[in-house]
């Protein structure tokens, strides 16, 4: 998981414990641990809070978070995944 790896790296760079991060997010430590392992998805507002806590660009973390969601959604659809992503890209351009 791209997002999970990044937040673990950022947390370690700041020399913070998982319990300190979970307290800052006002969530249970077990839940934060699952987010950092990639077993659970953070909420969008939690991603933004993490960016502030780690003093990093929220767009970078949001992009990794969203990429992980897409990877999970696409799953094993190897043949159709690229076609679906192309359709999404075209729809985004039209907006």
N, C-alpha and C positions, 0 to 999 in steps of 0.2 A: 504494500500500500504506500503510495507516494506521500500522502498527507501524513500518515502515521510516522513514517521515517523522518520526515522533515520536522515535525513537532518534537520528536524525541531528541533529534540533533540540536534543535534550538534550546530545548530545556536543559540539556547537558551543557551546552555552551554557556548558558546563564548560571550554571551550577545550582539549579533549583531541583528540589525533590518533587516527585509526583504529587505528594500530599499538599505541597505548597501551591502547585498549579491548580489542583482540584479545589482548594480553598479559595483561590482567586476567582475561579469560575463559579463558585458556590454550587458545586456538584459533589456527589459522593466520590471518594477516592477510587473505589472499585470501578465506577463508570469511567472516570478519566483513564484508568489503566487500560480498560477495554478500547477506548478511543485510540490511545497511543499504540496499542497492539494491532489496531486495524479490525478489531472484532465488532466495533460499533461505530456509527457515523456521528460526528459532532453536529450540532445544530449550527446554522449559518451564523447566528449571533455569537456562538461560542468560538467560532473560527475567527471572527473579528476581534473578540476579547483576547484570544491567544496572540494574535498579531500585535495588539497593543502591549500585552504583557511581555512578549519577547522582543518588542521594539523592531518589528520587521514589517514589510509591505503587506498589507492585508490582501491585495490583489494576487500576490504570489500564493499565499496560503489558500485563498478562495479558489484559485485555479487548480491547485493540486487536489483540494477537497472535491471539486466538481469533476475533475478527471477521474478520481477514484469511483465516484458515483456512476459515471458513464461506463467505466470498465466493468463494474459489478452488473449493471443493467444489460450491457451487451453480452456479457458472459462468454459462452462458447460459440457464439454466432460468427465464426471466422469469415464465412463466405458473405454474409449479409452486413456485417459490422461496418465496413468501409462505405457501402452503399447508403446505409442509414446515416452515417456521419456526414456524407456528402449532401444528403437531403437536408439535414439540420443546418449545415453551413449555408446552403442556398436560402433557407428560410430566414436565417439571421441576417443575411445580406439585404433581404427585402424590407426589413424593418427599419 
